[in-house]
Amino acid sequence: MASQAPLFVPCAQGVEDLLAAELTAIAGAPARAGRGGAWVEGDLHAAMRINLECRLGQRVLWPLVDGPYRDEHALYELARRVDWTAWITPEQTLRVDVNAQRSPLQSLNFAALRIKDAVCDTLREATGARPSVDTRHPTLPIVLFLGPDHASLYVDTSGEALFKRGWRDARGGSQGVKGEAPLKETLAAAMLAAAGWQGRAEDGPLLDPCCGAGTIAIEAAQMACGIAPGANRSFAFERQLPFAPLRAAWQQMKQAARARVHAPAVKVHAGDVSFRMTDFAARNAERAGVAHAIEFKTADALQRPPPAAAGTLIMNPPYGERIAPKGQGQGQGQPPSREGFEGGADAGAFFAALAGHWKRHYGGWTAWCLSPEMKLPSLMRLKESRRVPMWNGAIECRLFRFDLVTGSHREPGR
């Protein structure tokens, strides 16, 4: 295998340029943004470092082979060009995932099967045995990209997606609060990156007044403490053959990351209208190692005073019954919901009241709001200074920036 390769790091739509800048800083080589991700030239050390340090990418893919195809037989022949014995032993496991755009193939499952056959046939011919399939935690996750007439094969060096930082409770929450939040850590990091907030003292304090599970605040606090996003998890490359000679280097890389952790350089504030959600976010922060770096406070966003004279307010606004004051909304034991922009007139009243509260009390602050509601500035009667397209999963959103001035309002006629 080549000592250097164009690594591909996929990301959420709208984050490509931010990711390219991050990869350039991590890998020490110029990265190039493309649709759905970014490329950067690097070696195995770079692949390990990106897995450890990247906040915006979804996974780190090592390219194997690419070429034209017309049918599944051509895909099999393409995969046979790879020396799979350099990546996997018969005692290990694999999985093949397929991503396709305008592919002429009738069955993507059959395409995946033919790639798997090529791997197994190569190992059987070389060793007399073949690896098995593990759909959950394979040693070798393989990714096949199919275009109209061109195919590319990659090894996924990350395993589980990079948004899984290792602190979220896989068993779910307690007291009726679910552990899975719709805002992924990578999207929270993208919001912070777009806002230019890097956790430095000169960035000033950060506030998320509708913190939900605490994802934005935890990501910000880890940045403020110098905690690498991949410091508390494992990766697929740790079991892959090409990385075996680099185990000592990997341990040194992790040790260096641990050594640079420091007291928070700037204050992070968060809270929610719900006592249960604030408590849930605080427990998440404790698992993430940043409980000391976040000041949690249960408070209504419509009444919460600013924690400082100026700073950055960043939020994924609540929807539907998350807007309700304490003691109202959903029934006892039912988890709050952020699954869609709902609420109709109630939502409009909430956002108008929120903007009014900001005008009265948050002059000098900069507010960033991620929302699928394209008319959010109109609802808030505020003039945005920026709107950044971002996707929350399959939901198209905008990250709106509002520069708050006491008594500010949108221009007449807007």
C-alpha positions in Angstrom: 0.0 0.0 0.0 1.1 3.6 -0.6 2.8 5.4 2.2 0.8 8.6 1.3 -2.8 8.8 0.2 -5.5 11.4 -0.4 -7.6 10.8 2.7 -11.3 11.6 2.4 -13.2 12.9 5.4 -17.0 13.1 4.9 -19.0 15.7 6.8 -22.5 17.2 7.0 -23.5 19.4 4.1 -22.6 23.0 4.6 -19.5 22.2 6.7 -17.1 21.3 3.9 -15.0 24.6 3.9 -14.8 24.6 7.7 -13.6 21.0 7.6 -11.0 21.7 5.0 -9.6 24.5 7.2 -9.6 22.1 10.2 -7.9 19.3 8.3 -5.2 21.7 7.0 -4.4 22.6 10.6 -4.4 19.0 11.9 -2.5 17.3 9.0 -0.1 20.2 8.2 -1.0 19.9 4.5 -3.5 21.8 2.4 -6.9 20.2 2.4 -9.5 20.6 -0.4 -13.2 20.9 0.2 -15.6 19.0 -2.0 -19.3 18.1 -1.9 -20.0 16.2 1.3 -16.4 16.3 2.7 -12.8 17.2 2.2 -9.6 15.6 1.0 -6.1 15.9 2.5 -2.9 14.2 1.6 -1.5 12.2 4.5 0.1 9.0 5.8 -1.0 6.5 8.4 0.2 8.9 11.2 -2.0 11.6 9.7 -5.0 9.2 9.6 -4.5 8.5 13.3 -4.1 12.2 14.2 -7.2 13.2 12.2 -9.2 10.5 14.0 -8.0 11.9 17.4 -8.3 15.6 16.7 -11.0 16.2 14.1 -14.2 17.7 15.4 -16.1 18.3 12.2 -15.6 15.2 10.1 -17.7 12.0 10.3 -15.0 9.4 9.6 -11.5 9.1 8.1 -11.4 7.0 4.9 -8.2 5.6 3.4 -8.5 5.1 -0.4 -7.8 1.7 -1.9 -8.7 1.6 -5.5 -11.0 3.3 -8.0 -12.0 2.8 -11.6 -14.9 2.5 -14.1 -17.6 -0.1 -13.7 -20.7 -1.2 -15.6 -22.0 -4.1 -13.4 -21.3 -6.1 -10.3 -18.7 -8.3 -12.0 -16.7 -5.2 -12.7 -16.9 -4.2 -9.0 -15.6 -7.7 -8.1 -12.7 -7.3 -10.4 -12.0 -3.9 -9.1 -11.8 -5.1 -5.5 -9.6 -8.0 -6.5 -6.9 -5.5 -7.4 -6.5 -4.8 -3.7 -4.0 -6.8 -1.5 -6.5 -7.5 1.2 -3.9 -9.6 3.1 -2.2 -6.3 4.0 -5.4 -5.2 5.8 -7.0 -8.2 7.4 -6.5 -11.8 8.6 -9.0 -14.7 8.3 -9.6 -14.5 12.0 -10.8 -10.9 11.7 -14.1 -9.5 10.4 -15.3 -7.1 7.7 -18.4 -5.1 6.6 -19.1 -3.4 3.3 -21.2 -0.2 3.2 -22.4 1.3 -0.1 -23.1 4.9 -1.0 -24.5 5.5 -4.5 -25.5 8.5 -6.6 -27.2 7.8 -10.0 -25.8 4.3 -10.1 -27.2 2.0 -12.8 -27.1 -1.0 -10.5 -30.4 -2.6 -9.4 -29.2 -3.8 -6.0 -26.7 -2.1 -3.7 -26.8 -5.1 -1.4 -25.6 -7.3 -4.2 -22.8 -4.8 -5.0 -21.7 -5.0 -1.3 -21.9 -8.8 -1.5 -19.5 -8.8 -4.6 -17.0 -6.7 -2.7 -17.2 -9.0 0.2 -16.7 -12.0 -2.1 -13.5 -10.4 -3.5 -12.1 -9.9 -0.1 -12.9 -13.4 1.0 -11.6 -15.0 -2.2 -8.3 -13.1 -1.9 -7.8 -14.3 1.7 -8.9 -17.9 0.9 -6.4 -18.1 -2.0 -3.6 -16.7 0.2 -4.3 -18.4 3.5 -6.8 -21.2 2.9 -9.3 -19.5 5.2 -11.7 -16.5 4.9 -12.8 -13.8 7.3 -16.4 -13.5 8.4 -18.8 -10.5 8.4 -19.6 -8.4 11.5 -22.2 -5.8 10.9 -21.7 -4.1 14.3 -18.0 -3.8 15.1 -15.9 -5.1 12.2 -12.2 -5.0 12.1 -12.3 -3.7 8.5 -15.2 -1.5 7.6 -15.1 -1.0 3.8 -16.9 1.8 2.0 -17.9 1.6 -1.6 -18.8 4.8 -3.4 -20.7 4.4 -6.7 -21.3 7.1 -9.3 -23.0 6.7 -12.7 -20.0 4.9 -14.1 -17.1 5.2 -11.6 -16.5 3.3 -8.3 -14.1 4.0 -5.4 -13.2 1.7 -2.5 -12.1 3.0 0.9 -11.2 1.5 4.3 -12.9 3.3 7.1 -10.2 3.8 9.8 -12.7 5.3 12.3 -15.2 2.5 12.8 -17.9 4.2 14.7 -18.7 7.7 13.4 -16.5 10.4 14.8 -19.5 12.3 16.4 -19.5 9.5 19.0 -17.0 11.1 21.4 -17.4 8.4 24.0 -19.3 10.3 26.7 -22.9 9.8 25.7 -24.6 7.1 27.8 -25.4 4.3 25.3 -28.0 2.9 27.8 -30.1 6.1 27.5 -31.0 8.5 30.2 -33.1 8.2 33.3 -36.2 9.9 34.7 -37.9 9.6 31.3 -35.2 11.5 29.4 -33.8 9.8 26.3 -30.0 9.7 25.8 -30.0 10.4 22.1 -30.2 14.0 21.0 -30.9 15.0 17.4 -27.9 17.5 17.5 -24.7 15.5 16.9 -21.4 16.6 18.4 -19.9 17.2 14.9 -22.8 19.6 14.1 -22.4 21.4 17.5 -18.6 21.8 16.6 -19.6 23.1 13.2 -21.8 25.8 14.8 -18.9 26.8 17.1 -16.5 26.9 14.1 -18.8 29.0 12.0 -19.2 31.4 14.9 -15.4 31.6 15.2 -15.5 30.5 18.8 -12.4 28.3 19.6 -12.5 28.2 23.4 -9.7 30.8 23.8 -9.8 33.5 26.5 -10.1 36.2 23.8 -13.3 34.5 22.4 -15.2 35.5 25.6 -17.8 33.5 27.5 -20.3 31.2 25.7 -24.0 30.6 26.6 -26.5 28.0 25.5 -29.8 28.9 27.2 -31.7 26.0 25.7 -29.0 23.3 26.1 -31.1 20.1 25.9 -28.7 17.2 26.4 -25.8 19.7 26.6 -24.1 18.8 23.3 -23.1 22.4 22.4 -21.9 23.3 25.9 -19.9 20.1 26.3 -18.2 20.5 22.9 -17.4 24.1 23.8 -16.0 23.1 27.2 -13.8 20.4 25.8 -12.4 23.0 23.4 -11.9 25.4 26.2 -10.0 22.7 28.2 -7.9 21.5 25.2 -9.5 18.0 25.2 -9.1 16.1 21.9 -12.5 15.0 20.6 -11.3 11.4 20.1 -9.5 11.1 23.4 -12.1 9.0 25.2 -13.0 6.4 22.5 -11.4 3.7 20.3 -11.0 3.4 16.5 -11.1 0.7 13.9 -7.6 1.4 12.8 -6.3 0.2 16.2 -7.0 -3.4 15.0 -6.1 -3.0 11.3 -2.8 -4.6 10.1 -1.1 -1.5 8.5 -1.3 0.4 11.8 0.1 -2.5 13.9 3.7 -1.2 13.6 2.5 2.3 14.8 1.0 1.2 18.2 3.8 2.9 20.1 3.4 6.1 18.1 -0.4 6.0 18.7 0.1 5.7 22.4 2.5 8.6 22.3 -0.1 10.6 20.3 -2.8 10.0 22.9 -0.4 10.7 25.8 0.5 14.0 24.3 -3.2 14.9 23.9 -3.8 14.1 27.5 -0.8 16.1 28.6 -2.2 19.3 26.9 -5.5 19.3 28.8 -5.8 22.4 31.0 -8.1 24.4 33.1 -10.9 26.0 31.0 -9.5 29.1 29.3 -13.0 30.7 29.1 -16.3 30.2 30.9 -19.1 28.2 29.4 -22.7 28.7 30.6 -25.7 26.5 29.8 -29.1 25.5 31.1 -32.7 24.7 30.1 -36.2 25.5 31.2 -36.6 21.9 32.3 -34.9 20.8 35.6 -34.7 17.3 34.1 -32.9 18.4 31.0 -30.5 20.6 33.0 -29.7 17.7 35.3 -29.3 15.3 32.3 -26.9 17.7 30.6 -24.9 18.1 33.8 -24.5 14.3 34.0 -23.4 14.2 30.4 -20.8 16.9 31.1 -19.5 14.8 34.0 -19.0 11.8 31.8 -17.3 14.0 29.2 -14.9 15.3 31.9 -16.0 18.9 31.7 -18.5 19.3 34.6 -16.1 21.7 36.2 -15.9 23.8 33.0 -19.7 24.5 32.6 -22.0 26.5 34.8 -25.4 24.9 34.5 -28.5 26.8 35.6 -32.2 25.9 35.2 -33.8 29.0 33.8 -36.3 30.2 31.3 -34.5 31.6 28.2 -37.0 34.4 28.2 -35.9 35.5 31.7 -32.3 34.5 32.1 -30.0 37.4 32.6 -26.7 37.5 30.7 -23.8 35.9 32.6 -21.4 38.6 31.4 -21.4 42.0 29.7 -20.6 40.5 26.3 -20.1 37.1 24.8 -21.4 34.5 22.3 -24.8 33.0 22.6 -25.3 29.9 20.5 -28.3 27.7 20.5 -30.4 25.1 18.6 -33.8 26.7 19.5 -36.4 24.5 21.2 -39.4 23.4 19.2 -43.0 22.6 20.2 -43.5 21.8 23.9 -39.8 22.5 24.7 -40.9 26.1 24.6 -43.3 25.7 27.5 -42.4 27.2 30.9 -41.5 24.9 33.9 -44.4 22.8 35.0 -46.2 23.0 31.6 -45.9 21.1 28.4 -45.4 17.4 28.3 -46.7 15.0 30.9 -44.8 13.5 33.8 -42.1 11.1 32.7 -42.3 12.0 29.0 -39.0 13.1 27.4 -38.9 16.6 25.9 -39.0 16.7 22.1 -36.8 18.6 19.6 -37.8 16.5 16.6 -39.2 19.2 14.4 -40.1 22.9 14.2 -43.5 22.9 15.6 -45.7 25.1 17.7 -47.3 27.5 15.1 -48.4 30.7 16.7 -46.8 29.6 20.1 -43.5 29.3 18.4 -43.8 32.7 16.8 -44.7 34.3 20.2 -41.8 32.5 21.8 -39.2 33.8 19.3 -40.6 37.3 19.4 -40.4 37.3 23.2 -36.9 35.9 23.1 -35.7 38.6 20.7 -37.3 41.2 23.0 -35.5 39.8 26.0 -32.2 39.9 24.0 -32.8 43.5 23.0 -33.4 44.6 26.6 -30.6 42.6 28.3 -28.0 41.2 25.8 -26.7 44.3 24.1 -23.0 43.6 23.1 -23.6 39.9 22.7 -23.5 37.9 19.4 -26.3 35.3 19.0 -26.1 32.3 16.7 -29.3 30.2 16.1 -29.5 27.0 14.1 -33.0 26.4 12.8 -34.9 24.8 9.9 -37.2 27.8 9.9 -35.9 30.0 7.1 -38.1 32.9 8.3 -36.6 32.9 11.8 -35.3 36.5 11.6 -38.8 37.6 10.6 -40.3 35.7 13.6 -37.7 37.4 15.9 -38.0 40.8 14.2 -34.2 40.9 14.1 -32.0 41.5 11.1 -29.4 38.8 10.7 -25.8 39.7 9.8 -25.1 36.2 8.4 -26.9 33.0 7.5 -24.9 29.9 7.0 -26.5 26.8 5.3 -26.1 23.7 7.4 -27.8 20.3 7.5 -29.0 18.6 10.7 -29.1 15.1 9.3 -31.6 15.2 6.5 -33.1 18.5 7.6 -31.9 21.7 5.8 -31.2 24.5 8.3 -29.6 27.9 8.6 -27.3 29.1 11.2 -28.3 32.8 11.7 -26.1 35.4 13.3 -27.6 38.3 15.1 -25.4 41.2 16.4 -27.3 42.3 19.4 -27.6 46.0 20.4 -29.8 47.2 23.2 -33.1 48.2 21.7 -32.1 46.8 18.3 -34.8 45.7 15.9 -35.1 44.8 12.3 -35.4 47.5 9.6 -38.9 48.8 8.9 -40.5 46.8 6.2 -38.4 43.7 6.7 
